[in-house]
Amino acid sequence: MVSRIRARNIGPVREADIRFGDLTIFVGPQATGKSIFLQVLKLLVDKASIHETMRYFGMGQTADASAFFDLYFGEGMASIWTVESCLVLGRAKSQTNLTDYAHARPGRKGSPEKPEQMFYIPAQRVTSLRDGMTHPFNVYRAGDPFVLRDFSDKLHWILQNEIGLDEDVFPRPGRLSAELREPLEEHIFNKFALRTDTSAHQRRLVLKSSSGRPLPYLVWSAGQREFVPLLLGLYWLLPPAKSSRRRDFESVVIEEPEMGLHPNGIGAVLNFVMELLSRGYRVYLSTHSPHVLDIVWALGFFQKNNGEKRDVLKLLGLSPTPKTKQIADTALKSKFRTYYFARDGEVHDISRLDPGSEILAEGGWGGLTEFSGRVGDVVAESPTARRGHDDLQGGRGGRATSGEWRLLSRQAGHGEQTPLSCNLRRSHTINREHRSRQCTQAAQTQR
């Protein structure tokens, strides 16, 4: 497995030095190279199986690397690799030329191809379940990204040959432990069950209540449409048999696991990320959600401060059972890495996730807390806020504490804690931690 990649001028990525952990997270604005980088990683790991899949579906082999990149990354993406591109793997001193991966190396007669090792769940996964039906690889256009076509084909196989043989898809006896399944039922499916339906002479997925009619795909919530392909991917990765992993797979990529989900739903999905880690998978995520980094920051805090399993279980909202304790134990031992893909093409290591960092990319968690912090600062510095603070403090100057701001926002919101109060509290928490850090540094200097 690749442990480190140094890259220059690959698509929008100008400079990157990434050391992978057990869980590696990519954050940053859209179109900064996160997905491209993950697809490059997939190509590096699974070159043989990718070419074998393309041959099987008659995509043909070409001597033109640009044509292969269009087939693999998607139409129009051939230009991501140029004469100025550079790629160095692990501790190697020599460069890796990605164009070499565009050509299949003939194996010895009778020798098996290297098995696929990385399971890739792409951001476009919702298109793999059009009209509630799965679709095989060859239904897509040749210019559609390989990772989407391959993922869709796996879902088609598992629904047609494994899960879909029975009517129940979710919840399903023997699939997914109850401790992890129940939060999905509560926060994503909301008492609906996922079933297969063949009334129209085609096997399709529908939602069904205990007494209602089947609900077709297009009337599901956006979050349900986004999550169901991810759920089927989890079925693939978490087999019900005694084996903890699927065949030869060693790692998992999940792009934007939060898409369409409420924060509680995101938390339920992240529990499965922890389950994947506990089963020995290495996991790679791309995300635009601060909730993902909230969890990772808290786990890092527990690791540094002798946190216990019960702390992790409380964080994840899980009851203590042998299964969940194993997940918590893995979370306390796993190595987490976080990287920020900036607009200028630089990739920054922000793994410390220090909210008081002088480095803007790290202190703002790759921009994920930037907007909330700015809202809090603007409101905190406004004349209206100062008048409210003076009313509270009897004329005492200075900024209100986070508790005082929450009281103010409750008054404004007629007794309810508002999103504004949360933003204010986060902003003041960051400011307070920053000041605390400065005081600690000053005390150390005086000594």
C-alpha positions in Angstrom: 0.0 0.0 0.0 1.2 3.5 -0.9 2.3 5.3 2.3 3.4 8.6 0.8 3.0 10.6 -2.4 4.9 13.7 -3.5 3.3 15.4 -6.5 3.7 18.4 -8.7 1.5 19.8 -11.4 -1.1 17.1 -11.6 -4.3 18.8 -12.6 -5.0 21.7 -10.3 -2.5 20.4 -7.7 0.7 22.4 -7.9 2.6 21.0 -4.9 1.7 18.2 -2.5 3.5 16.0 0.0 1.0 13.6 1.5 1.7 10.9 4.1 -1.3 8.7 4.6 -2.7 7.5 7.9 -5.2 4.9 8.8 -7.8 7.5 8.0 -6.8 10.3 5.6 -9.1 13.3 5.0 -9.0 15.7 2.1 -10.7 19.1 2.5 -10.8 22.2 0.4 -12.9 24.2 -2.1 -14.4 22.6 -5.2 -12.2 21.8 -8.2 -8.9 21.9 -6.2 -7.8 18.4 -7.1 -9.1 16.2 -4.2 -11.0 13.8 -6.4 -8.2 13.7 -9.0 -5.7 12.9 -6.4 -7.8 10.0 -5.0 -8.3 8.6 -8.5 -4.6 8.8 -9.1 -4.1 6.8 -5.9 -6.6 4.2 -7.2 -4.7 3.9 -10.5 -1.4 3.5 -8.7 -2.8 0.7 -6.4 -5.1 -1.1 -8.9 -3.5 -0.7 -12.3 -3.7 -4.4 -13.3 -7.4 -4.8 -12.3 -8.4 -1.5 -14.0 -6.9 -2.6 -17.3 -8.4 -6.1 -16.9 -11.9 -4.5 -16.3 -11.5 -2.3 -19.4 -10.5 -5.3 -21.5 -13.4 -7.3 -20.2 -15.9 -4.7 -21.2 -14.3 -4.2 -24.6 -12.9 -0.7 -24.1 -9.7 -1.7 -25.9 -6.1 -0.9 -25.3 -4.5 2.2 -26.8 -0.9 3.3 -27.1 -2.0 6.8 -26.5 -1.8 7.7 -22.8 -4.0 10.7 -23.3 -6.8 8.5 -24.6 -6.4 6.2 -21.6 -6.6 9.2 -19.2 -9.9 10.3 -20.9 -11.2 6.8 -20.4 -10.1 6.5 -16.8 -10.5 10.1 -15.4 -13.4 11.0 -17.7 -13.8 12.8 -21.0 -11.6 16.0 -21.2 -9.3 15.1 -18.4 -6.3 13.9 -20.4 -4.5 17.2 -19.7 -4.1 16.6 -16.0 -0.7 15.0 -16.8 1.8 17.1 -18.7 5.6 17.2 -19.2 5.8 19.3 -16.0 4.0 16.7 -13.9 6.0 14.8 -11.2 5.1 11.9 -8.9 7.3 10.2 -6.3 6.0 7.3 -4.3 7.0 6.4 -0.8 10.8 6.7 -0.1 11.7 6.3 -3.7 14.2 8.8 -5.1 13.1 8.3 -8.8 10.0 9.7 -10.3 6.9 7.7 -11.3 5.6 8.5 -14.8 1.8 8.2 -14.7 1.8 7.5 -18.5 3.4 4.1 -17.7 0.1 3.3 -15.9 -1.8 3.9 -19.1 -0.5 0.7 -20.6 -1.2 -2.8 -19.4 1.8 -5.0 -18.8 1.2 -8.4 -20.2 1.4 -11.1 -17.5 3.0 -14.5 -17.7 0.8 -17.1 -19.3 -1.4 -18.7 -16.6 -0.4 -16.2 -13.9 -3.3 -14.5 -12.2 -3.7 -10.7 -12.4 -3.0 -8.8 -9.2 -6.4 -8.6 -7.4 -8.2 -5.3 -6.8 -7.3 -3.8 -3.5 -9.1 -0.4 -3.3 -12.9 0.0 -3.2 -13.9 3.5 -4.5 -17.2 5.1 -3.7 -17.3 8.2 -5.9 -19.1 11.6 -5.4 -21.3 10.9 -8.4 -22.7 7.7 -6.8 -26.3 9.0 -7.0 -26.2 8.4 -10.8 -25.5 4.7 -10.2 -29.1 4.3 -9.0 -31.1 6.1 -11.6 -34.8 5.4 -11.1 -34.0 3.1 -8.2 -32.3 0.6 -10.5 -28.6 -0.4 -10.5 -26.7 -0.4 -13.8 -23.8 -2.5 -15.1 -20.5 -1.0 -16.3 -21.3 -1.0 -20.0 -24.5 1.0 -19.7 -22.4 4.2 -19.3 -20.6 6.2 -21.9 -17.0 5.6 -22.5 -16.2 9.1 -21.4 -17.7 8.6 -17.9 -15.2 8.3 -15.1 -14.0 4.7 -14.5 -14.5 4.9 -10.8 -18.2 5.6 -11.3 -18.7 2.9 -13.8 -16.9 0.4 -11.7 -18.7 1.3 -8.5 -22.1 1.1 -10.3 -21.2 -2.4 -11.7 -20.4 -3.7 -8.2 -23.7 -2.4 -6.9 -25.5 -4.0 -9.8 -23.8 -7.3 -9.0 -24.6 -7.2 -5.3 -28.2 -6.2 -5.8 -28.9 -8.8 -8.5 -27.0 -11.7 -7.0 -26.7 -11.3 -3.3 -29.0 -8.8 -1.6 -31.8 -8.5 -4.2 -32.6 -12.3 -4.0 -34.7 -11.4 -1.0 -37.2 -8.5 -0.7 -35.6 -6.9 2.4 -32.6 -4.6 1.7 -32.6 -2.5 4.8 -32.9 -3.3 7.6 -31.8 -6.8 6.7 -31.2 -9.7 9.1 -27.5 -10.5 9.4 -26.2 -7.4 7.7 -24.7 -4.6 9.7 -24.6 -4.8 13.5 -27.7 -3.4 15.3 -25.6 -0.8 17.2 -24.6 0.8 13.9 -27.8 0.0 12.0 -30.3 1.7 14.4 -28.9 5.2 14.0 -29.4 4.9 10.2 -33.0 3.8 10.7 -33.6 6.8 13.0 -31.6 9.6 11.2 -31.8 8.7 7.5 -34.6 6.3 6.8 -37.1 7.7 9.4 -39.1 4.4 9.9 -39.1 3.6 6.2 -37.6 0.3 5.0 -35.7 -0.2 1.8 -37.1 -3.0 -0.3 -36.8 -4.5 -3.8 -39.8 -4.3 -6.0 -40.4 -6.3 -9.2 -44.0 -5.3 -10.0 -42.9 -3.5 -13.2 -40.9 -6.6 -14.3 -37.7 -4.9 -13.3 -35.9 -5.1 -10.0 -35.9 -1.7 -8.5 -35.4 -0.2 -5.0 -38.3 1.4 -3.2 -39.0 2.8 0.3 -41.9 1.3 2.1 -43.6 2.0 5.5 -45.4 -0.6 7.5 -48.7 0.4 6.1 -48.1 2.6 3.0 -47.6 2.1 -0.7 -44.0 1.7 -2.1 -42.3 5.0 -2.7 -40.3 5.2 -5.9 -36.8 6.6 -6.1 -37.7 10.1 -7.3 -39.9 10.9 -4.3 -37.1 10.0 -1.8 -35.4 12.7 0.1 -32.1 14.0 -1.4 -30.2 12.5 1.5 -31.8 9.1 1.0 -31.0 9.1 -2.7 -27.4 10.0 -1.9 -27.0 7.5 0.9 -28.5 4.3 -0.5 -25.6 3.7 -3.0 -23.2 4.3 -0.1 -25.2 1.8 2.0 -24.9 -0.8 -0.8 -21.2 -0.1 -0.9 -21.0 -0.8 2.8 -22.8 -4.1 2.2 -20.1 -5.0 -0.2 -17.3 -4.0 2.2 -18.8 -5.5 5.4 -19.7 -9.2 4.5 -22.0 -11.1 6.9 -19.6 -14.1 7.0 -16.8 -14.7 9.5 -14.4 -12.8 7.2 -14.0 -9.2 8.4 -13.3 -7.9 4.9 -14.3 -8.5 1.3 -11.8 -10.7 -0.5 -8.5 -8.9 -1.2 -9.7 -5.3 -0.6 -7.4 -3.4 1.8 -8.6 0.2 1.5 -11.7 2.3 0.9 -12.2 5.8 -0.7 -15.5 7.6 0.1 -16.0 10.9 -1.5 -18.2 13.4 0.4 -20.0 10.9 2.7 -22.0 13.8 4.1 -23.9 14.6 0.8 -27.6 15.5 1.5 -27.4 14.4 5.2 -28.4 16.1 8.4 -25.5 16.3 10.9 -27.0 13.4 12.9 -27.1 11.4 9.7 -23.4 12.3 9.0 -22.6 11.0 12.5 -24.3 7.7 11.8 -22.3 7.4 8.6 -19.0 8.2 10.4 -19.7 5.3 12.8 -19.4 3.1 9.8 -16.1 4.7 8.9 -14.9 3.7 12.3 -16.2 0.2 11.7 -14.2 0.0 8.5 -11.1 1.0 10.4 -11.8 -1.7 13.0 -12.0 -4.3 10.3 -8.5 -3.4 9.1 -9.4 -1.2 6.1 -7.4 2.0 5.4 -9.9 4.7 4.7 -9.6 7.9 2.5 -12.3 10.6 2.7 -12.9 13.9 0.9 -15.4 16.2 2.6 -16.9 19.7 2.8 -18.4 19.0 6.2 -17.0 20.5 9.5 -18.9 17.7 11.3 -16.4 15.2 9.9 -13.5 17.2 11.3 -15.3 17.7 14.6 -15.2 14.0 15.1 -11.6 13.6 14.0 -10.5 16.6 16.2 -12.2 15.1 19.2 -10.6 11.7 18.6 -7.2 13.3 18.3 -7.9 15.1 21.6 -8.7 11.8 23.3 -5.6 10.2 21.9 -3.3 13.0 23.3 -5.0 13.1 26.7 -5.4 9.5 27.6 -9.0 9.3 26.6 -11.0 6.2 27.2 -13.3 4.0 25.2 -16.4 5.4 27.0 -15.3 8.9 25.8 -15.3 7.7 22.2 -18.6 5.9 22.6 -20.2 9.0 24.0 -18.8 11.1 21.1 -20.2 8.6 18.5 -23.5 8.2 20.3 -23.0 4.4 20.7 -24.0 2.2 23.6 -21.2 0.0 25.2 -21.2 -3.5 23.7 -18.3 -5.8 22.7 -18.7 -4.6 19.1 -18.7 -0.9 19.9 -15.9 -1.2 22.4 -13.8 -2.7 19.6 -14.6 0.2 17.4 -13.7 2.7 20.2 -10.4 0.9 20.8 -9.5 1.1 17.1 -10.4 4.8 17.0 -8.1 5.5 20.0 -5.2 3.7 18.2 -5.7 4.9 14.6 -3.6 7.5 12.9 -5.5 10.4 11.4 -4.2 12.7 8.7 -5.9 15.8 7.3 -4.9 17.8 4.2 -6.2 21.1 2.8 -6.2 21.6 -1.0 -5.9 25.3 -1.5 -7.1 27.4 -4.5 -3.5 28.2 -5.4 -2.6 24.5 -5.9 -0.7 24.0 -2.7 -1.7 21.1 -0.4 -1.2 21.8 3.3 -0.9 19.3 6.2 -3.5 20.5 8.8 -3.6 17.2 10.7 -3.2 18.9 14.1 -6.6 20.7 13.5 -5.5 23.3 16.0 -8.2 26.0 16.1 -5.7 28.4 17.7 -3.1 27.9 15.0 -1.4 31.0 13.5 -1.7 29.2 10.2 -5.0 30.2 8.7 -5.6 27.0 6.8 -5.2 24.9 10.0 -7.0 27.3 12.4 -9.9 27.5 10.0 -9.9 23.8 9.3 -9.3 24.3 5.6 -12.0 26.9 5.4 -14.7 24.8 6.9 -15.2 27.0 10.0 -14.2 30.2 8.2 -17.7 31.4 7.4 -19.1 30.6 10.9 -16.1 32.3 12.5 -16.6 35.4 10.3 -20.3 35.6 11.1 -19.5 35.4 14.8 -16.8 38.0 14.6 -19.0 40.4 12.6 -21.9 40.1 15.1 -19.6 40.3 18.1 -18.0 43.5 16.9 -21.3 45.2 15.8 -22.8 48.1 17.8 -25.9 46.0 18.4 -23.9 43.3 20.0 -22.0 45.8 22.2 -25.3 47.4 23.3 -26.6 43.9 24.2 -23.4 43.2 26.1 -23.7 46.4 28.0 -27.3 45.6 29.0 -26.1 42.2 30.3 -23.0 43.5 32.1 -24.4 46.8 33.5 -22.2 48.9 31.4 -19.0 46.8 31.7 -17.0 47.1 28.4 -15.3 44.3 26.4 -16.7 41.3 24.6 -19.3 39.0 26.1 -18.5 35.5 27.0 -19.8 32.6 25.0 -22.4 31.9 27.7 -23.5 35.5 27.6 -23.8 35.4 23.8 -25.9 32.3 24.0 -28.2 34.1 26.5 -28.5 37.0 24.1 -29.3 34.7 21.2 -31.9 32.8 23.2 -33.6 36.1 24.0 -33.6 37.1 20.4 -34.8 33.6 19.4 -37.6 33.5 22.0 -36.0 30.9 24.2 -34.5 28.7 21.5 -30.8 28.2 20.8 -30.3 29.6 17.3 -27.7 28.8 14.6 -26.3 32.2 15.3 -25.6 31.3 18.9 -23.7 28.2 17.8 -21.6 30.3 15.4 -20.9 32.8 18.1 -20.0 30.1 20.6 -17.6 28.5 18.1 -16.0 31.9 17.3 -15.5 32.7 20.9 -14.2 29.3 21.7 -11.6 29.7 19.0 -10.7 33.1 20.3 -10.5 31.8 23.8 -8.3 28.9 22.8 -6.1 31.2 20.8 -5.6 33.5 23.8 -4.9 30.5 26.1 -2.3 29.3 23.7 -0.6 32.8 23.6 -0.6 32.8 27.5 1.0 29.4 27.6 3.7 30.4 25.2 4.4 33.7 27.1 4.7 31.7 30.4 7.2 29.3 28.8 9.2 32.2 27.5 9.4 33.8 31.0 10.7 30.6 32.5 
